[in-house]
Amino acid sequence: MAKIKVKKVKSSIKKPQNQKRTLEALGLKRIGQVVEHDATPNILGMVNKVKHLVSVEEA
């Protein structure tokens, strides 16, 4: 399975609660934090929901 690296690049302050929960579900708390996930449809859907707050690259 392909891996992706997700990095939080913007703050979630003043963002809707569902976007904050999505970031938390991805394991992102701090700006600059990087997590690695499998590129499953579930993960890609969550990344798409907060694409304006994160950057993504293939691992």
All heavy atoms as TSV, in Angstrom:
chain	resi	resn	atom	element	x	y	z
A	1	MET	N	N	0.854	-1.187	0.000
A	1	MET	CA	C	0.000	0.000	0.000
A	1	MET	C	C	0.893	1.242	0.000
A	1	MET	O	O	1.891	1.321	0.694
A	1	MET	CB	C	-0.894	-0.029	1.236
A	1	MET	CG	C	-1.693	1.223	1.464
A	1	MET	SD	S	-3.462	1.238	1.224
A	1	MET	CE	C	-3.920	-0.244	0.456
A	2	ALA	N	N	0.490	2.237	-0.759
A	2	ALA	CA	C	1.239	3.500	-0.837
A	2	ALA	C	C	1.124	4.260	0.484
A	2	ALA	O	O	0.116	4.169	1.179
A	2	ALA	CB	C	0.708	4.341	-1.978
A	3	LYS	N	N	2.167	4.986	0.797
A	3	LYS	CA	C	2.192	5.806	2.015
A	3	LYS	C	C	2.182	7.275	1.621
A	3	LYS	O	O	2.702	7.654	0.575
A	3	LYS	CB	C	3.463	5.529	2.823
A	3	LYS	CG	C	3.569	4.123	3.354
A	3	LYS	CD	C	2.944	4.041	4.697
A	3	LYS	CE	C	3.287	2.711	5.361
A	3	LYS	NZ	N	2.647	2.593	6.639
A	4	ILE	N	N	1.576	8.106	2.469
A	4	ILE	CA	C	1.618	9.555	2.276
A	4	ILE	C	C	2.059	10.209	3.581
A	4	ILE	O	O	1.817	9.677	4.666
A	4	ILE	CB	C	0.254	10.139	1.831
A	4	ILE	CG1	C	-0.846	9.829	2.841
A	4	ILE	CG2	C	-0.120	9.664	0.454
A	4	ILE	CD1	C	-2.137	10.571	2.581
A	5	LYS	N	N	2.731	11.346	3.458
A	5	LYS	CA	C	3.112	12.155	4.614
A	5	LYS	C	C	2.215	13.385	4.620
A	5	LYS	O	O	2.102	14.075	3.616
A	5	LYS	CB	C	4.568	12.584	4.522
A	5	LYS	CG	C	5.556	11.496	4.799
A	5	LYS	CD	C	6.963	12.028	4.811
A	5	LYS	CE	C	7.949	10.923	5.092
A	5	LYS	NZ	N	9.329	11.432	5.080
A	6	VAL	N	N	1.581	13.630	5.741
A	6	VAL	CA	C	0.679	14.763	5.888
A	6	VAL	C	C	1.293	15.716	6.910
A	6	VAL	O	O	1.635	15.302	8.015
A	6	VAL	CB	C	-0.721	14.310	6.364
A	6	VAL	CG1	C	-1.681	15.471	6.402
A	6	VAL	CG2	C	-1.262	13.202	5.478
A	7	LYS	N	N	1.429	16.982	6.546
A	7	LYS	CA	C	2.031	17.989	7.415
A	7	LYS	C	C	1.031	19.112	7.652
A	7	LYS	O	O	0.450	19.642	6.703
A	7	LYS	CB	C	3.295	18.563	6.759
A	7	LYS	CG	C	3.991	19.617	7.579
A	7	LYS	CD	C	5.247	20.094	6.884
A	7	LYS	CE	C	5.991	21.109	7.720
A	7	LYS	NZ	N	7.216	21.558	7.054
A	8	LYS	N	N	0.832	19.466	8.911
A	8	LYS	CA	C	-0.063	20.573	9.248
A	8	LYS	C	C	0.681	21.889	9.021
A	8	LYS	O	O	1.741	22.109	9.589
A	8	LYS	CB	C	-0.521	20.470	10.702
A	8	LYS	CG	C	-1.555	21.512	11.085
A	8	LYS	CD	C	-2.077	21.295	12.487
A	8	LYS	CE	C	-3.070	22.368	12.870
A	8	LYS	NZ	N	-3.581	22.190	14.228
A	9	VAL	N	N	0.127	22.755	8.162
A	9	VAL	CA	C	0.818	23.998	7.818
A	9	VAL	C	C	0.057	25.244	8.247
A	9	VAL	O	O	0.612	26.337	8.235
A	9	VAL	CB	C	1.112	24.069	6.295
A	9	VAL	CG1	C	2.108	22.999	5.888
A	9	VAL	CG2	C	-0.156	23.965	5.482
A	10	LYS	N	N	-1.213	25.102	8.617
A	10	LYS	CA	C	-2.007	26.248	9.060
A	10	LYS	C	C	-2.755	25.913	10.339
A	10	LYS	O	O	-3.041	24.747	10.622
A	10	LYS	CB	C	-3.029	26.637	7.978
A	10	LYS	CG	C	-2.464	27.420	6.834
A	10	LYS	CD	C	-3.594	27.920	5.965
A	10	LYS	CE	C	-3.252	29.268	5.414
A	10	LYS	NZ	N	-4.361	29.830	4.664
A	11	SER	N	N	-3.112	26.940	11.071
A	11	SER	CA	C	-3.826	26.781	12.323
A	11	SER	C	C	-5.290	26.412	12.078
A	11	SER	O	O	-5.875	26.781	11.063
A	11	SER	CB	C	-3.760	28.081	13.120
A	11	SER	OG	O	-4.569	28.011	14.267
A	12	SER	N	N	-5.864	25.709	13.045
A	12	SER	CA	C	-7.280	25.354	12.957
A	12	SER	C	C	-8.160	26.296	13.780
A	12	SER	O	O	-9.351	26.042	13.941
A	12	SER	CB	C	-7.481	23.909	13.424
A	12	SER	OG	O	-7.027	23.760	14.741
A	13	ILE	N	N	-7.579	27.370	14.283
A	13	ILE	CA	C	-8.358	28.365	15.022
A	13	ILE	C	C	-9.369	29.002	14.071
A	13	ILE	O	O	-9.057	29.299	12.925
A	13	ILE	CB	C	-7.436	29.429	15.644
A	13	ILE	CG1	C	-6.537	28.803	16.692
A	13	ILE	CG2	C	-8.248	30.580	16.238
A	13	ILE	CD1	C	-5.493	29.738	17.257
A	14	LYS	N	N	-10.578	29.203	14.538
A	14	LYS	CA	C	-11.686	29.780	13.763
A	14	LYS	C	C	-12.115	28.912	12.588
A	14	LYS	O	O	-12.680	29.405	11.619
A	14	LYS	CB	C	-11.356	31.194	13.274
A	14	LYS	CG	C	-11.342	32.225	14.372
A	14	LYS	CD	C	-11.503	33.607	13.809
A	14	LYS	CE	C	-11.748	34.595	14.918
A	14	LYS	NZ	N	-12.012	35.921	14.424
A	15	LYS	N	N	-11.848	27.605	12.664
A	15	LYS	CA	C	-12.307	26.659	11.656
A	15	LYS	C	C	-13.453	25.850	12.261
A	15	LYS	O	O	-13.564	25.723	13.478
A	15	LYS	CB	C	-11.173	25.730	11.227
A	15	LYS	CG	C	-9.998	26.438	10.592
A	15	LYS	CD	C	-10.371	27.057	9.266
A	15	LYS	CE	C	-9.203	27.665	8.556
A	15	LYS	NZ	N	-8.984	29.077	8.809
A	16	PRO	N	N	-14.323	25.292	11.422
A	16	PRO	CA	C	-15.447	24.501	11.944
A	16	PRO	C	C	-14.972	23.297	12.773
A	16	PRO	O	O	-13.870	22.778	12.555
A	16	PRO	CB	C	-16.165	24.021	10.681
A	16	PRO	CG	C	-15.753	24.972	9.622
A	16	PRO	CD	C	-14.373	25.428	9.970
A	17	GLN	N	N	-15.817	22.886	13.697
A	17	GLN	CA	C	-15.472	21.797	14.614
A	17	GLN	C	C	-15.163	20.504	13.867
A	17	GLN	O	O	-14.277	19.756	14.261
A	17	GLN	CB	C	-16.632	21.569	15.593
A	17	GLN	CG	C	-16.298	20.626	16.724
A	17	GLN	CD	C	-15.262	21.181	17.677
A	17	GLN	OE1	O	-15.191	22.380	17.891
A	17	GLN	NE2	N	-14.449	20.317	18.234
A	18	ASN	N	N	-15.861	20.234	12.754
A	18	ASN	CA	C	-15.604	18.984	12.037
A	18	ASN	C	C	-14.203	18.972	11.423
A	18	ASN	O	O	-13.572	17.923	11.340
A	18	ASN	CB	C	-16.667	18.715	10.976
A	18	ASN	CG	C	-16.703	19.742	9.878
A	18	ASN	OD1	O	-16.237	20.870	10.046
A	18	ASN	ND2	N	-17.266	19.372	8.738
A	19	GLN	N	N	-13.675	20.132	11.024
A	19	GLN	CA	C	-12.316	20.186	10.492
A	19	GLN	C	C	-11.290	19.985	11.609
A	19	GLN	O	O	-10.276	19.318	11.421
A	19	GLN	CB	C	-12.071	21.511	9.767
A	19	GLN	CG	C	-12.870	21.630	8.490
A	19	GLN	CD	C	-12.698	22.964	7.800
A	19	GLN	OE1	O	-11.870	23.784	8.191
A	19	GLN	NE2	N	-13.494	23.186	6.772
A	20	LYS	N	N	-11.557	20.525	12.782
A	20	LYS	CA	C	-10.670	20.322	13.925
A	20	LYS	C	C	-10.620	18.843	14.288
A	20	LYS	O	O	-9.555	18.289	14.573
A	20	LYS	CB	C	-11.143	21.139	15.123
A	20	LYS	CG	C	-10.987	22.635	14.947
A	20	LYS	CD	C	-11.498	23.378	16.154
A	20	LYS	CE	C	-11.434	24.880	15.934
A	20	LYS	NZ	N	-11.928	25.643	17.081
A	21	ARG	N	N	-11.773	18.178	14.279
A	21	ARG	CA	C	-11.830	16.756	14.605
A	21	ARG	C	C	-11.133	15.915	13.543
A	21	ARG	O	O	-10.522	14.891	13.860
A	21	ARG	CB	C	-13.274	16.311	14.763
A	21	ARG	CG	C	-13.914	16.826	16.026
A	21	ARG	CD	C	-15.269	16.204	16.250
A	21	ARG	NE	N	-15.888	16.764	17.437
A	21	ARG	CZ	C	-17.146	17.170	17.495
A	21	ARG	NH1	N	-17.932	17.083	16.445
A	21	ARG	NH2	N	-17.632	17.656	18.620
A	22	THR	N	N	-11.225	16.330	12.294
A	22	THR	CA	C	-10.547	15.607	11.222
A	22	THR	C	C	-9.034	15.676	11.395
A	22	THR	O	O	-8.337	14.672	11.255
A	22	THR	CB	C	-10.957	16.169	9.844
A	22	THR	OG1	O	-12.369	16.060	9.701
A	22	THR	CG2	C	-10.286	15.413	8.723
A	23	LEU	N	N	-8.515	16.860	11.730
A	23	LEU	CA	C	-7.076	16.997	11.988
A	23	LEU	C	C	-6.652	16.119	13.161
A	23	LEU	O	O	-5.607	15.466	13.120
A	23	LEU	CB	C	-6.716	18.454	12.270
A	23	LEU	CG	C	-6.736	19.400	11.073
A	23	LEU	CD1	C	-6.566	20.834	11.540
A	23	LEU	CD2	C	-5.658	19.032	10.076
A	24	GLU	N	N	-7.468	16.103	14.198
A	24	GLU	CA	C	-7.167	15.288	15.372
A	24	GLU	C	C	-7.182	13.803	15.014
A	24	GLU	O	O	-6.328	13.040	15.463
A	24	GLU	CB	C	-8.196	15.577	16.464
A	24	GLU	CG	C	-7.880	14.970	17.793
A	24	GLU	CD	C	-8.894	15.336	18.854
A	24	GLU	OE1	O	-9.352	16.501	18.861
A	24	GLU	OE2	O	-9.245	14.458	19.654
A	25	ALA	N	N	-8.130	13.394	14.168
A	25	ALA	CA	C	-8.215	11.993	13.740
A	25	ALA	C	C	-7.007	11.599	12.892
A	25	ALA	O	O	-6.584	10.442	12.904
A	25	ALA	CB	C	-9.504	11.766	12.962
A	26	LEU	N	N	-6.456	12.557	12.163
A	26	LEU	CA	C	-5.253	12.296	11.380
A	26	LEU	C	C	-4.003	12.260	12.264
A	26	LEU	O	O	-2.939	11.857	11.810
A	26	LEU	CB	C	-5.075	13.368	10.298
A	26	LEU	CG	C	-6.008	13.270	9.097
A	26	LEU	CD1	C	-5.918	14.529	8.256
A	26	LEU	CD2	C	-5.686	12.046	8.266
A	27	GLY	N	N	-4.115	12.710	13.501
A	27	GLY	CA	C	-2.984	12.699	14.421
A	27	GLY	C	C	-2.188	13.983	14.410
A	27	GLY	O	O	-1.042	14.000	14.854
A	28	LEU	N	N	-2.787	15.063	13.898
A	28	LEU	CA	C	-2.078	16.342	13.792
A	28	LEU	C	C	-2.526	17.283	14.904
A	28	LEU	O	O	-3.711	17.571	15.035
A	28	LEU	CB	C	-2.353	16.982	12.432
A	28	LEU	CG	C	-1.818	16.201	11.233
A	28	LEU	CD1	C	-2.377	16.758	9.948
A	28	LEU	CD2	C	-0.312	16.239	11.220
A	29	LYS	N	N	-1.558	17.766	15.677
A	29	LYS	CA	C	-1.863	18.695	16.763
A	29	LYS	C	C	-1.168	20.026	16.557
A	29	LYS	O	O	-1.781	21.069	16.664
A	29	LYS	CB	C	-1.441	18.092	18.107
A	29	LYS	CG	C	-2.214	16.849	18.465
A	29	LYS	CD	C	-1.761	16.286	19.780
A	29	LYS	CE	C	-2.541	15.019	20.098
A	29	LYS	NZ	N	-2.109	14.405	21.338
A	30	ARG	N	N	0.131	19.985	16.263
A	30	ARG	CA	C	0.922	21.211	16.155
A	30	ARG	C	C	1.217	21.561	14.705
A	30	ARG	O	O	1.322	20.673	13.860
A	30	ARG	CB	C	2.255	21.032	16.889
A	30	ARG	CG	C	2.114	21.014	18.385
A	30	ARG	CD	C	3.412	20.624	19.059
A	30	ARG	NE	N	3.289	19.221	19.495
A	30	ARG	CZ	C	3.813	18.190	18.859
A	30	ARG	NH1	N	4.521	18.342	17.780
A	30	ARG	NH2	N	3.626	16.978	19.314
A	31	ILE	N	N	1.377	22.844	14.429
A	31	ILE	CA	C	1.796	23.284	13.104
A	31	ILE	C	C	3.217	22.778	12.873
A	31	ILE	O	O	4.074	22.875	13.746
A	31	ILE	CB	C	1.722	24.815	12.983
A	31	ILE	CG1	C	0.272	25.271	13.049
A	31	ILE	CG2	C	2.373	25.283	11.679
A	31	ILE	CD1	C	0.090	26.769	13.023
A	32	GLY	N	N	3.447	22.215	11.708
A	32	GLY	CA	C	4.754	21.660	11.378
A	32	GLY	C	C	4.871	20.180	11.677
A	32	GLY	O	O	5.843	19.544	11.276
A	33	GLN	N	N	3.895	19.612	12.372
A	33	GLN	CA	C	3.920	18.197	12.699
A	33	GLN	C	C	3.648	17.370	11.446
A	33	GLN	O	O	2.791	17.717	10.632
A	33	GLN	CB	C	2.880	17.891	13.771
A	33	GLN	CG	C	2.899	16.453	14.254
A	33	GLN	CD	C	1.890	16.218	15.353
A	33	GLN	OE1	O	1.116	17.098	15.707
A	33	GLN	NE2	N	1.890	15.014	15.882
A	34	VAL	N	N	4.380	16.281	11.289
A	34	VAL	CA	C	4.230	15.398	10.131
A	34	VAL	C	C	3.827	14.015	10.615
A	34	VAL	O	O	4.410	13.489	11.565
A	34	VAL	CB	C	5.545	15.302	9.327
A	34	VAL	CG1	C	5.393	14.365	8.148
A	34	VAL	CG2	C	5.985	16.676	8.871
A	35	VAL	N	N	2.818	13.423	9.970
A	35	VAL	CA	C	2.415	12.050	10.250
A	35	VAL	C	C	2.392	11.280	8.943
A	35	VAL	O	O	2.211	11.859	7.872
A	35	VAL	CB	C	1.037	11.962	10.951
A	35	VAL	CG1	C	1.089	12.542	12.335
A	35	VAL	CG2	C	-0.034	12.622	10.130
A	36	GLU	N	N	2.572	9.975	9.041
A	36	GLU	CA	C	2.577	9.118	7.864
A	36	GLU	C	C	1.405	8.159	7.947
A	36	GLU	O	O	1.161	7.552	8.990
A	36	GLU	CB	C	3.900	8.344	7.796
A	36	GLU	CG	C	4.139	7.671	6.473
A	36	GLU	CD	C	5.552	7.136	6.357
A	36	GLU	OE1	O	6.502	7.906	6.564
A	36	GLU	OE2	O	5.686	5.939	6.065
A	37	HIS	N	N	0.663	8.048	6.853
A	37	HIS	CA	C	-0.509	7.172	6.787
A	37	HIS	C	C	-0.469	6.375	5.498
A	37	HIS	O	O	0.162	6.787	4.525
A	37	HIS	CB	C	-1.806	7.990	6.788
A	37	HIS	CG	C	-2.140	8.622	8.102
A	37	HIS	ND1	N	-2.593	7.910	9.184
A	37	HIS	CD2	C	-2.088	9.914	8.515
A	37	HIS	CE1	C	-2.811	8.730	10.194
A	37	HIS	NE2	N	-2.497	9.952	9.812
A	38	ASP	N	N	-1.202	5.247	5.482
A	38	ASP	CA	C	-1.440	4.537	4.234
A	38	ASP	C	C	-2.411	5.360	3.400
A	38	ASP	O	O	-3.281	6.040	3.942
A	38	ASP	CB	C	-2.055	3.162	4.502
A	38	ASP	CG	C	-1.061	2.212	5.148
A	38	ASP	OD1	O	0.141	2.334	4.861
A	38	ASP	OD2	O	-1.500	1.348	5.927
A	39	ALA	N	N	-2.273	5.285	2.093
A	39	ALA	CA	C	-3.130	6.072	1.199
A	39	ALA	C	C	-4.430	5.321	0.912
A	39	ALA	O	O	-4.731	4.957	-0.219
A	39	ALA	CB	C	-2.387	6.386	-0.093
A	40	THR	N	N	-5.225	5.099	1.960
A	40	THR	CA	C	-6.525	4.448	1.793
A	40	THR	C	C	-7.570	5.490	1.432
A	40	THR	O	O	-7.366	6.690	1.666
A	40	THR	CB	C	-6.946	3.751	3.107
A	40	THR	OG1	O	-7.089	4.746	4.122
A	40	THR	CG2	C	-5.917	2.715	3.543
A	41	PRO	N	N	-8.694	5.068	0.884
A	41	PRO	CA	C	-9.751	6.036	0.560
A	41	PRO	C	C	-10.228	6.836	1.771
A	41	PRO	O	O	-10.552	8.016	1.650
A	41	PRO	CB	C	-10.874	5.164	0.000
A	41	PRO	CG	C	-10.177	3.973	-0.549
A	41	PRO	CD	C	-9.006	3.729	0.371
A	42	ASN	N	N	-10.256	6.210	2.948
A	42	ASN	CA	C	-10.683	6.919	4.165
A	42	ASN	C	C	-9.736	8.062	4.492
A	42	ASN	O	O	-10.169	9.187	4.766
A	42	ASN	CB	C	-10.739	5.966	5.357
A	42	ASN	CG	C	-11.847	4.959	5.241
A	42	ASN	OD1	O	-12.796	5.160	4.500
A	42	ASN	ND2	N	-11.723	3.865	5.955
A	43	ILE	N	N	-8.452	7.778	4.482
A	43	ILE	CA	C	-7.442	8.788	4.812
A	43	ILE	C	C	-7.431	9.886	3.753
A	43	ILE	O	O	-7.372	11.078	4.071
A	43	ILE	CB	C	-6.050	8.142	4.950
A	43	ILE	CG1	C	-6.019	7.156	6.115
A	43	ILE	CG2	C	-4.969	9.211	5.114
A	43	ILE	CD1	C	-6.216	7.780	7.482
A	44	LEU	N	N	-7.502	9.507	2.487
A	44	LEU	CA	C	-7.487	10.505	1.412
A	44	LEU	C	C	-8.706	11.415	1.488
A	44	LEU	O	O	-8.618	12.608	1.206
A	44	LEU	CB	C	-7.411	9.810	0.051
A	44	LEU	CG	C	-6.110	9.053	-0.225
A	44	LEU	CD1	C	-6.198	8.324	-1.554
A	44	LEU	CD2	C	-4.915	9.981	-0.186
A	45	GLY	N	N	-9.845	10.877	1.900
A	45	GLY	CA	C	-11.045	11.688	2.075
A	45	GLY	C	C	-10.887	12.686	3.210
A	45	GLY	O	O	-11.307	13.842	3.095
A	46	MET	N	N	-10.253	12.252	4.309
A	46	MET	CA	C	-10.025	13.164	5.429
A	46	MET	C	C	-9.044	14.260	5.040
A	46	MET	O	O	-9.244	15.427	5.380
A	46	MET	CB	C	-9.501	12.405	6.651
A	46	MET	CG	C	-10.529	11.508	7.292
A	46	MET	SD	S	-10.131	10.978	8.959
A	46	MET	CE	C	-8.654	10.043	8.725
A	47	VAL	N	N	-7.995	13.891	4.303
A	47	VAL	CA	C	-7.018	14.885	3.849
A	47	VAL	C	C	-7.690	15.885	2.919
A	47	VAL	O	O	-7.442	17.089	3.000
A	47	VAL	CB	C	-5.823	14.188	3.166
A	47	VAL	CG1	C	-4.955	15.188	2.432
A	47	VAL	CG2	C	-5.005	13.426	4.190
A	48	ASN	N	N	-8.571	15.409	2.048
A	48	ASN	CA	C	-9.275	16.298	1.121
A	48	ASN	C	C	-10.157	17.299	1.859
A	48	ASN	O	O	-10.306	18.437	1.438
A	48	ASN	CB	C	-10.104	15.472	0.139
A	48	ASN	CG	C	-10.645	16.298	-0.985
A	48	ASN	OD1	O	-9.937	17.128	-1.550
A	48	ASN	ND2	N	-11.901	16.087	-1.315
A	49	LYS	N	N	-10.713	16.883	2.993
A	49	LYS	CA	C	-11.597	17.753	3.771
A	49	LYS	C	C	-10.842	18.915	4.420
A	49	LYS	O	O	-11.416	19.974	4.644
A	49	LYS	CB	C	-12.291	16.929	4.849
A	49	LYS	CG	C	-13.521	17.549	5.410
A	49	LYS	CD	C	-14.475	16.465	5.863
A	49	LYS	CE	C	-15.771	17.030	6.313
A	49	LYS	NZ	N	-16.821	16.976	5.340
A	50	VAL	N	N	-9.560	18.718	4.717
A	50	VAL	CA	C	-8.751	19.763	5.357
A	50	VAL	C	C	-7.549	20.144	4.492
A	50	VAL	O	O	-6.509	20.542	4.997
A	50	VAL	CB	C	-8.291	19.330	6.774
A	50	VAL	CG1	C	-9.469	19.225	7.714
A	50	VAL	CG2	C	-7.506	18.033	6.723
A	51	LYS	N	N	-7.699	20.047	3.179
A	51	LYS	CA	C	-6.571	20.288	2.272
A	51	LYS	C	C	-6.025	21.694	2.355
A	51	LYS	O	O	-4.874	21.934	2.002
A	51	LYS	CB	C	-6.964	19.940	0.834
A	51	LYS	CG	C	-8.063	20.785	0.263
A	51	LYS	CD	C	-8.498	20.270	-1.092
A	51	LYS	CE	C	-9.751	21.000	-1.533
A	51	LYS	NZ	N	-10.475	20.291	-2.553
A	52	HIS	N	N	-6.829	22.655	2.828
A	52	HIS	CA	C	-6.365	24.029	2.963
A	52	HIS	C	C	-5.537	24.241	4.232
A	52	HIS	O	O	-4.930	25.290	4.404
A	52	HIS	CB	C	-7.567	24.993	2.960
A	52	HIS	CG	C	-8.588	24.663	4.007
A	52	HIS	ND1	N	-9.407	23.553	3.934
A	52	HIS	CD2	C	-8.902	25.291	5.156
A	52	HIS	CE1	C	-10.197	23.525	5.004
A	52	HIS	NE2	N	-9.906	24.560	5.765
A	53	LEU	N	N	-5.468	23.230	5.098
A	53	LEU	CA	C	-4.716	23.322	6.348
A	53	LEU	C	C	-3.471	22.441	6.354
A	53	LEU	O	O	-2.643	22.570	7.251
A	53	LEU	CB	C	-5.600	22.921	7.533
A	53	LEU	CG	C	-6.883	23.736	7.740
A	53	LEU	CD1	C	-7.702	23.125	8.859
A	53	LEU	CD2	C	-6.567	25.173	8.025
A	54	VAL	N	N	-3.336	21.556	5.369
A	54	VAL	CA	C	-2.235	20.591	5.373
A	54	VAL	C	C	-1.530	20.568	4.025
A	54	VAL	O	O	-2.068	21.059	3.027
A	54	VAL	CB	C	-2.735	19.155	5.701
A	54	VAL	CG1	C	-3.362	19.101	7.068
A	54	VAL	CG2	C	-3.687	18.645	4.652
A	55	SER	N	N	-0.328	20.009	4.021
A	55	SER	CA	C	0.361	19.698	2.766
A	55	SER	C	C	0.595	18.202	2.739
A	55	SER	O	O	0.780	17.576	3.786
A	55	SER	CB	C	1.676	20.463	2.648
A	55	SER	OG	O	2.591	20.007	3.605
A	56	VAL	N	N	0.593	17.612	1.548
A	56	VAL	CA	C	0.692	16.176	1.394
A	56	VAL	C	C	1.801	15.858	0.400
A	56	VAL	O	O	1.941	16.520	-0.617
A	56	VAL	CB	C	-0.643	15.584	0.869
A	56	VAL	CG1	C	-0.556	14.073	0.750
A	56	VAL	CG2	C	-1.786	15.977	1.758
A	57	GLU	N	N	2.584	14.815	0.734
A	57	GLU	CA	C	3.577	14.321	-0.213
A	57	GLU	C	C	3.646	12.805	-0.074
A	57	GLU	O	O	3.287	12.246	0.959
A	57	GLU	CB	C	4.948	14.944	0.020
A	57	GLU	CG	C	5.574	14.619	1.347
A	57	GLU	CD	C	6.934	15.282	1.510
A	57	GLU	OE1	O	7.021	16.493	1.280
A	57	GLU	OE2	O	7.861	14.562	1.864
A	58	GLU	N	N	4.095	12.150	-1.131
A	58	GLU	CA	C	4.232	10.697	-1.085
A	58	GLU	C	C	5.478	10.334	-0.309
A	58	GLU	O	O	6.489	11.009	-0.398
A	58	GLU	CB	C	4.297	10.132	-2.499
A	58	GLU	CG	C	2.996	10.306	-3.249
A	58	GLU	CD	C	2.987	9.576	-4.567
A	58	GLU	OE1	O	3.778	8.614	-4.724
A	58	GLU	OE2	O	2.208	9.968	-5.438
A	59	ALA	N	N	5.361	9.254	0.455
A	59	ALA	CA	C	6.499	8.825	1.294
A	59	ALA	C	C	7.342	7.798	0.572
A	59	ALA	O	O	6.927	7.034	-0.200
A	59	ALA	CB	C	5.994	8.261	2.600
